[in-house]
Amino acid sequence: MEAKNITKDKMTIDFTSEELSFLCNTINEALEAVEEWEFQTRTGKTREQATEVQTRLMELLDEAKRM
């Protein structure tokens, strides 16, 4: 993993497919393990936001596999 173009609000990070898969898996574990009422308090995001991020990361992972 390598970070580039770092600013206060945004950065670009290069992930390997394995690292990206790990990140997707950790989001999935949080969605399964943390109850609805405490999810946002414990993660800083809503379940919907976490699902959106996970979906987008999985799309990128699928795209990489097609290459």
N, C-alpha and C positions, 0 to 999 in steps of 0.2 A: 504494500500500500504506500502510495506517495501523494503528498498534498502539494498542490500548486495554486498559484493565483489566490493567495489568502488575503481576504479583506475582513473588515469587522463583521459583515453580514453574510458573506458568501465565500465559498472556496471550491476548488476543483480537486477531486481525489481520484486517483487511478487505483482500481481494485483488480485483483486477479479474479477469475471466475470462482475459485475456491473461497476467497474472502467474501465475495458478494453472496455466495450461497450460505456461508456462515451467518452473515448479517440477516438474510431472509429467515433463516432458522431461528435466530434469537428473537426476532419480531414475532414469529409464530408462537414461540414458547411464552412470550409475555402475553399474547392474546389469549392463549389457552390457560395460563396459570393465574393470571391476575383477574380478580372479579371486577365486574362492571363498575360497581360503586367506588372502587379505589383505583381504577386504571389511570385516570388522568392525574391523580395526586401522586402516584408512584412513578409514572413515566413522563409526565409533563405534556402529554398529548392525549387526545381522545382516541377511543378505539377506532373510530372512523378514519382519523388522520393516520394512525398506525397501519390500518388496512390499506389505505391509499399508497403509503410509502412502500409497503411490502409488495403490493401489486405492481407498482412501477419498477421496483428492483427486480422482480421476477420476470417482467417483460424484457428488461435489459439483459438478464441472464439467458433467457430464451433466444434473444437476438444474437448474443455472443456464440451460443451453441450452433446456430445456423451458419456461422461463418466458416 
